[in-house]
């Protein structure tokens, strides 16, 4: 059975389903959890912004704010795991391709399963927004449990 699961979350109600299911699974099986979120990478300022003397965020400031955002996203899941007595850790990455960051995090932490939720988008919505869950399923060989 799975001993270390990665639970990626964006803090949404949909993602909360995977958080709850993963915590329940870990509590029953004795598995440990690594909660994970990906936040956007630093975007270089446009030349027009620099020439117009608009305030430009430094890379260091972006990293600091991103870490704060990641902590805020992960905090509810961490608190829930803490109150349930489940062993857990947390991680985040700067990535504009969350599915890649999820797979890399699972490998880096030695996770043998991924629990994640799907928004269940179809049609134009899926085309415009994509599906991180589908991308993880397509590009990873790590067993992935999908909740809807």
FIKOLZA-1660 file (N, C-alpha, C; in steps of 0.1 Angstrom, whole numbers, plus 5000, padded with zeros to 4 digits):
% residues 148
   i   px   py   pz ch aa at
   1 5009 4988 5000  A  X  N
   1 5000 5000 5000  A  X CA
   1 5009 5012 5000  A  X  C
   2 5003 5023 4997  A  X  N
   2 5011 5036 4996  A  X CA
   2 5015 5041 5010  A  X  C
   3 5028 5045 5010  A  X  N
   3 5034 5049 5023  A  X CA
   3 5036 5064 5023  A  X  C
   4 5037 5071 5012  A  X  N
   4 5040 5085 5011  A  X CA
   4 5033 5091 5000  A  X  C
   5 5023 5099 5003  A  X  N
   5 5015 5105 4992  A  X CA
   5 5017 5120 4991  A  X  C
   6 5017 5125 4978  A  X  N
   6 5017 5139 4975  A  X CA
   6 5003 5144 4973  A  X  C
   7 5000 5155 4979  A  X  N
   7 4986 5160 4977  A  X CA
   7 4989 5175 4973  A  X  C
   8 4988 5177 4959  A  X  N
   8 4989 5191 4955  A  X CA
   8 4975 5198 4957  A  X  C
   9 4976 5211 4960  A  X  N
   9 4964 5219 4962  A  X CA
   9 4967 5233 4958  A  X  C
  10 4956 5239 4953  A  X  N
  10 4956 5253 4949  A  X CA
  10 4948 5261 4959  A  X  C
  11 4943 5254 4969  A  X  N
  11 4935 5261 4979  A  X CA
  11 4920 5261 4976  A  X  C
  12 4916 5256 4964  A  X  N
  12 4902 5256 4960  A  X CA
  12 4893 5246 4967  A  X  C
  13 4880 5248 4967  A  X  N
  13 4871 5238 4973  A  X CA
  13 4873 5225 4966  A  X  C
  14 4875 5225 4953  A  X  N
  14 4877 5212 4945  A  X CA
  14 4889 5205 4951  A  X  C
  15 4900 5212 4952  A  X  N
  15 4913 5206 4957  A  X CA
  15 4911 5201 4971  A  X  C
  16 4902 5207 4979  A  X  N
  16 4900 5203 4993  A  X CA
  16 4895 5188 4993  A  X  C
  17 4888 5184 4983  A  X  N
  17 4884 5170 4983  A  X CA
  17 4895 5160 4983  A  X  C
  18 4906 5163 4976  A  X  N
  18 4918 5154 4976  A  X CA
  18 4925 5156 4990  A  X  C
  19 4925 5168 4995  A  X  N
  19 4931 5169 5009  A  X CA
  19 4924 5161 5019  A  X  C
  20 4911 5161 5019  A  X  N
  20 4903 5153 5029  A  X CA
  20 4905 5138 5026  A  X  C
  21 4904 5134 5014  A  X  N
  21 4906 5120 5011  A  X CA
  21 4920 5115 5014  A  X  C
  22 4930 5123 5011  A  X  N
  22 4944 5119 5014  A  X CA
  22 4946 5118 5028  A  X  C
  23 4941 5128 5036  A  X  N
  23 4943 5127 5051  A  X CA
  23 4936 5115 5056  A  X  C
  24 4924 5112 5052  A  X  N
  24 4917 5100 5056  A  X CA
  24 4925 5087 5053  A  X  C
  25 4930 5087 5041  A  X  N
  25 4938 5075 5037  A  X CA
  25 4950 5074 5045  A  X  C
  26 4957 5085 5047  A  X  N
  26 4969 5084 5055  A  X CA
  26 4966 5080 5070  A  X  C
  27 4956 5085 5075  A  X  N
  27 4952 5082 5089  A  X CA
  27 4949 5067 5090  A  X  C
  28 4942 5061 5080  A  X  N
  28 4939 5047 5081  A  X CA
  28 4950 5038 5078  A  X  C
  29 4959 5042 5069  A  X  N
  29 4970 5033 5064  A  X CA
  29 4984 5036 5071  A  X  C
  30 4985 5047 5078  A  X  N
  30 4998 5051 5084  A  X CA
  30 5007 5057 5074  A  X  C
  31 5002 5062 5063  A  X  N
  31 5011 5068 5053  A  X CA
  31 5014 5083 5058  A  X  C
  32 5024 5088 5052  A  X  N
  32 5027 5102 5055  A  X CA
  32 5023 5110 5042  A  X  C
  33 5022 5123 5044  A  X  N
  33 5017 5132 5033  A  X CA
  33 5027 5143 5031  A  X  C
  34 5029 5147 5019  A  X  N
  34 5036 5159 5015  A  X CA
  34 5025 5168 5008  A  X  C
  35 5022 5179 5014  A  X  N
  35 5013 5188 5007  A  X CA
  35 5021 5197 4998  A  X  C
  36 5016 5201 4986  A  X  N
  36 5023 5208 4976  A  X CA
  36 5015 5218 4969  A  X  C
  37 5021 5230 4966  A  X  N
  37 5014 5239 4957  A  X CA
  37 5024 5245 4948  A  X  C
  38 5020 5250 4936  A  X  N
  38 5029 5256 4927  A  X CA
  38 5023 5271 4925  A  X  C
  39 5032 5280 4926  A  X  N
  39 5029 5294 4924  A  X CA
  39 5036 5299 4912  A  X  C
  40 5031 5310 4905  A  X  N
  40 5037 5314 4892  A  X CA
  40 5051 5319 4893  A  X  C
  41 5058 5316 4883  A  X  N
  41 5072 5320 4882  A  X CA
  41 5073 5336 4881  A  X  C
  42 5085 5341 4883  A  X  N
  42 5088 5355 4882  A  X CA
  42 5086 5359 4867  A  X  C
  43 5080 5370 4865  A  X  N
  43 5078 5375 4851  A  X CA
  43 5087 5387 4850  A  X  C
  44 5095 5386 4840  A  X  N
  44 5104 5398 4838  A  X CA
  44 5096 5410 4834  A  X  C
  45 5100 5422 4839  A  X  N
  45 5092 5434 4835  A  X CA
  45 5094 5437 4821  A  X  C
  46 5083 5442 4815  A  X  N
  46 5084 5446 4801  A  X CA
  46 5092 5459 4800  A  X  C
  47 5098 5461 4788  A  X  N
  47 5107 5473 4786  A  X CA
  47 5098 5485 4788  A  X  C
  48 5086 5485 4783  A  X  N
  48 5077 5497 4785  A  X CA
  48 5075 5500 4799  A  X  C
  49 5074 5491 4808  A  X  N
  49 5072 5493 4822  A  X CA
  49 5085 5500 4828  A  X  C
  50 5096 5495 4824  A  X  N
  50 5109 5500 4829  A  X CA
  50 5110 5515 4824  A  X  C
  51 5108 5517 4811  A  X  N
  51 5109 5530 4805  A  X CA
  51 5100 5540 4811  A  X  C
  52 5088 5535 4815  A  X  N
  52 5078 5544 4821  A  X CA
  52 5080 5546 4836  A  X  C
  53 5091 5540 4841  A  X  N
  53 5094 5542 4855  A  X CA
  53 5084 5536 4865  A  X  C
  54 5076 5526 4860  A  X  N
  54 5067 5520 4868  A  X CA
  54 5074 5511 4879  A  X  C
  55 5068 5510 4891  A  X  N
  55 5075 5501 4901  A  X CA
  55 5076 5487 4895  A  X  C
  56 5088 5481 4897  A  X  N
  56 5091 5468 4892  A  X CA
  56 5094 5459 4904  A  X  C
  57 5088 5448 4905  A  X  N
  57 5091 5439 4916  A  X CA
  57 5104 5431 4913  A  X  C
  58 5112 5431 4923  A  X  N
  58 5125 5423 4922  A  X CA
  58 5122 5408 4923  A  X  C
  59 5132 5401 4918  A  X  N
  59 5131 5386 4919  A  X CA
  59 5130 5382 4934  A  X  C
  60 5138 5388 4943  A  X  N
  60 5137 5385 4957  A  X CA
  60 5124 5387 4963  A  X  C
  61 5118 5399 4959  A  X  N
  61 5104 5402 4965  A  X CA
  61 5094 5392 4960  A  X  C
  62 5095 5389 4947  A  X  N
  62 5086 5379 4941  A  X CA
  62 5087 5366 4948  A  X  C
  63 5099 5361 4951  A  X  N
  63 5101 5349 4958  A  X CA
  63 5095 5349 4972  A  X  C
  64 5097 5361 4979  A  X  N
  64 5092 5362 4993  A  X CA
  64 5077 5362 4993  A  X  C
  65 5071 5370 4983  A  X  N
  65 5056 5370 4982  A  X CA
  65 5050 5357 4978  A  X  C
  66 5057 5350 4969  A  X  N
  66 5053 5336 4965  A  X CA
  66 5053 5326 4976  A  X  C
  67 5064 5327 4985  A  X  N
  67 5064 5318 4996  A  X CA
  67 5053 5321 5006  A  X  C
  68 5050 5334 5008  A  X  N
  68 5038 5337 5017  A  X CA
  68 5025 5332 5011  A  X  C
  69 5024 5334 4998  A  X  N
  69 5012 5329 4991  A  X CA
  69 5011 5314 4993  A  X  C
  70 5022 5307 4991  A  X  N
  70 5022 5292 4992  A  X CA
  70 5018 5288 5006  A  X  C
  71 5024 5295 5016  A  X  N
  71 5021 5291 5030  A  X CA
  71 5006 5293 5033  A  X  C
  72 5000 5304 5027  A  X  N
  72 4986 5307 5029  A  X CA
  72 4977 5296 5023  A  X  C
  73 4981 5292 5011  A  X  N
  73 4974 5281 5004  A  X CA
  73 4974 5268 5011  A  X  C
  74 4986 5265 5017  A  X  N
  74 4988 5252 5023  A  X CA
  74 4983 5251 5038  A  X  C
  75 4982 5263 5044  A  X  N
  75 4979 5263 5058  A  X CA
  75 4967 5255 5062  A  X  C
  76 4955 5257 5055  A  X  N
  76 4944 5249 5060  A  X CA
  76 4946 5234 5059  A  X  C
  77 4953 5229 5049  A  X  N
  77 4956 5215 5048  A  X CA
  77 4965 5210 5059  A  X  C
  78 4975 5218 5062  A  X  N
  78 4985 5215 5073  A  X CA
  78 4978 5214 5086  A  X  C
  79 4969 5224 5089  A  X  N
  79 4962 5224 5101  A  X CA
  79 4952 5212 5102  A  X  C
  80 4946 5208 5091  A  X  N
  80 4937 5197 5091  A  X CA
  80 4945 5184 5094  A  X  C
  81 4956 5182 5088  A  X  N
  81 4965 5170 5090  A  X CA
  81 4970 5170 5104  A  X  C
  82 4973 5182 5110  A  X  N
  82 4978 5183 5123  A  X CA
  82 4967 5178 5133  A  X  C
  83 4955 5183 5131  A  X  N
  83 4944 5179 5140  A  X CA
  83 4940 5164 5139  A  X  C
  84 4943 5158 5127  A  X  N
  84 4940 5144 5125  A  X CA
  84 4952 5135 5129  A  X  C
  85 4963 5141 5133  A  X  N
  85 4974 5133 5138  A  X CA
  85 4982 5125 5127  A  X  C
  86 4982 5131 5115  A  X  N
  86 4988 5125 5104  A  X CA
  86 5002 5131 5102  A  X  C
  87 5012 5123 5099  A  X  N
  87 5026 5128 5096  A  X CA
  87 5026 5136 5083  A  X  C
  88 5031 5148 5082  A  X  N
  88 5030 5156 5070  A  X CA
  88 5042 5165 5069  A  X  C
  89 5044 5170 5057  A  X  N
  89 5054 5180 5053  A  X CA
  89 5048 5189 5043  A  X  C
  90 5054 5200 5040  A  X  N
  90 5049 5209 5030  A  X CA
  90 5060 5214 5021  A  X  C
  91 5056 5217 5008  A  X  N
  91 5066 5221 4998  A  X CA
  91 5059 5230 4988  A  X  C
  92 5066 5239 4982  A  X  N
  92 5060 5246 4971  A  X CA
  92 5071 5249 4960  A  X  C
  93 5067 5252 4949  A  X  N
  93 5077 5255 4938  A  X CA
  93 5071 5267 4930  A  X  C
  94 5080 5274 4924  A  X  N
  94 5077 5285 4914  A  X CA
  94 5076 5278 4901  A  X  C
  95 5064 5278 4895  A  X  N
  95 5063 5271 4882  A  X CA
  95 5051 5276 4874  A  X  C
  96 5052 5278 4862  A  X  N
  96 5041 5282 4853  A  X CA
  96 5035 5269 4847  A  X  C
  97 5040 5258 4850  A  X  N
  97 5035 5245 4845  A  X CA
  97 5033 5236 4858  A  X  C
  98 5022 5238 4864  A  X  N
  98 5020 5231 4877  A  X CA
  98 5021 5216 4876  A  X  C
  99 5016 5210 4865  A  X  N
  99 5017 5196 4864  A  X CA
  99 5031 5191 4865  A  X  C
 100 5040 5198 4858  A  X  N
 100 5054 5194 4859  A  X CA
 100 5060 5195 4873  A  X  C
 101 5056 5206 4880  A  X  N
 101 5061 5208 4893  A  X CA
 101 5055 5198 4903  A  X  C
 102 5043 5193 4900  A  X  N
 102 5037 5183 4909  A  X CA
 102 5044 5170 4907  A  X  C
 103 5047 5166 4895  A  X  N
 103 5054 5153 4892  A  X CA
 103 5069 5154 4898  A  X  C
 104 5075 5165 4896  A  X  N
 104 5089 5167 4901  A  X CA
 104 5089 5167 4917  A  X  C
 105 5079 5173 4923  A  X  N
 105 5078 5172 4938  A  X CA
 105 5076 5158 4942  A  X  C
 106 5067 5151 4936  A  X  N
 106 5064 5137 4940  A  X CA
 106 5077 5129 4939  A  X  C
 107 5085 5130 4928  A  X  N
 107 5098 5123 4927  A  X CA
 107 5108 5128 4937  A  X  C
 108 5109 5141 4939  A  X  N
 108 5119 5146 4948  A  X CA
 108 5117 5141 4963  A  X  C
 109 5104 5140 4966  A  X  N
 109 5101 5136 4980  A  X CA
 109 5099 5121 4981  A  X  C
 110 5101 5113 4971  A  X  N
 110 5099 5099 4971  A  X CA
 110 5085 5094 4973  A  X  C
 111 5075 5102 4968  A  X  N
 111 5061 5098 4970  A  X CA
 111 5058 5086 4961  A  X  C
 112 5050 5077 4966  A  X  N
 112 5046 5065 4958  A  X CA
 112 5032 5067 4953  A  X  C
 113 5025 5078 4956  A  X  N
 113 5012 5081 4951  A  X CA
 113 5009 5096 4951  A  X  C
 114 5000 5100 4942  A  X  N
 114 4995 5114 4942  A  X CA
 114 4980 5113 4943  A  X  C
 115 4975 5121 4953  A  X  N
 115 4960 5123 4954  A  X CA
 115 4957 5137 4949  A  X  C
 116 4949 5139 4939  A  X  N
 116 4945 5152 4935  A  X CA
 116 4931 5152 4930  A  X  C
 117 4925 5164 4929  A  X  N
 117 4912 5166 4925  A  X CA
 117 4911 5171 4911  A  X  C
 118 4900 5169 4904  A  X  N
 118 4898 5174 4891  A  X CA
 118 4886 5183 4891  A  X  C
 119 4887 5194 4884  A  X  N
 119 4876 5203 4883  A  X CA
 119 4865 5198 4873  A  X  C
 120 4869 5188 4865  A  X  N
 120 4860 5182 4856  A  X CA
 120 4855 5191 4845  A  X  C
 121 4864 5199 4841  A  X  N
 121 4861 5209 4830  A  X CA
 121 4860 5201 4817  A  X  C
 122 4851 5206 4808  A  X  N
 122 4849 5199 4795  A  X CA
 122 4848 5210 4785  A  X  C
 123 4850 5206 4772  A  X  N
 123 4848 5215 4761  A  X CA
 123 4857 5227 4761  A  X  C
 124 4852 5239 4758  A  X  N
 124 4859 5251 4757  A  X CA
 124 4867 5255 4770  A  X  C
 125 4861 5252 4781  A  X  N
 125 4867 5256 4794  A  X CA
 125 4880 5247 4795  A  X  C
 126 4879 5235 4792  A  X  N
 126 4891 5226 4793  A  X CA
 126 4902 5231 4783  A  X  C
 127 4898 5235 4771  A  X  N
 127 4907 5239 4761  A  X CA
 127 4914 5252 4765  A  X  C
 128 4906 5261 4771  A  X  N
 128 4912 5274 4775  A  X CA
 128 4920 5273 4788  A  X  C
 129 4916 5266 4797  A  X  N
 129 4923 5265 4810  A  X CA
 129 4932 5253 4812  A  X  C
 130 4929 5243 4804  A  X  N
 130 4937 5230 4805  A  X CA
 130 4933 5222 4817  A  X  C
 131 4939 5211 4818  A  X  N
 131 4937 5203 4830  A  X CA
 131 4950 5198 4836  A  X  C
 132 4954 5203 4847  A  X  N
 132 4966 5199 4854  A  X CA
 132 4965 5184 4857  A  X  C
 133 4953 5180 4862  A  X  N
 133 4951 5166 4865  A  X CA
 133 4954 5157 4854  A  X  C
 134 4948 5160 4842  A  X  N
 134 4950 5152 4830  A  X CA
 134 4965 5152 4826  A  X  C
 135 4971 5163 4827  A  X  N
 135 4986 5164 4824  A  X CA
 135 4994 5155 4833  A  X  C
 136 4991 5155 4846  A  X  N
 136 4998 5146 4855  A  X CA
 136 4996 5132 4852  A  X  C
 137 4983 5128 4849  A  X  N
 137 4980 5114 4845  A  X CA
 137 4987 5110 4832  A  X  C
 138 4989 5120 4823  A  X  N
 138 4995 5117 4810  A  X CA
 138 5010 5116 4811  A  X  C
 139 5016 5124 4820  A  X  N
 139 5031 5125 4820  A  X CA
 139 5038 5118 4832  A  X  C
 140 5030 5112 4841  A  X  N
 140 5037 5106 4852  A  X CA
 140 5034 5091 4853  A  X  C
 141 5043 5084 4858  A  X  N
 141 5041 5069 4860  A  X CA
 141 5038 5066 4875  A  X  C
 142 5037 5077 4883  A  X  N
 142 5033 5075 4897  A  X CA
 142 5018 5073 4898  A  X  C
 143 5014 5063 4905  A  X  N
 143 4999 5061 4907  A  X CA
 143 4993 5074 4912  A  X  C
 144 4982 5077 4905  A  X  N
 144 4974 5090 4909  A  X CA
 144 4960 5087 4911  A  X  C
 145 4955 5091 4923  A  X  N
 145 4941 5089 4926  A  X CA
 145 4934 5103 4923  A  X  C
 146 4924 5103 4915  A  X  N
 146 4917 5115 4911  A  X CA
 146 4903 5116 4918  A  X  C
 147 4900 5127 4924  A  X  N
 147 4888 5128 4931  A  X CA
 147 4880 5139 4924  A  X  C
 148 4867 5138 4923  A  X  N
 148 4858 5148 4918  A  X CA
 148 4847 5152 4927  A  X  C
% end
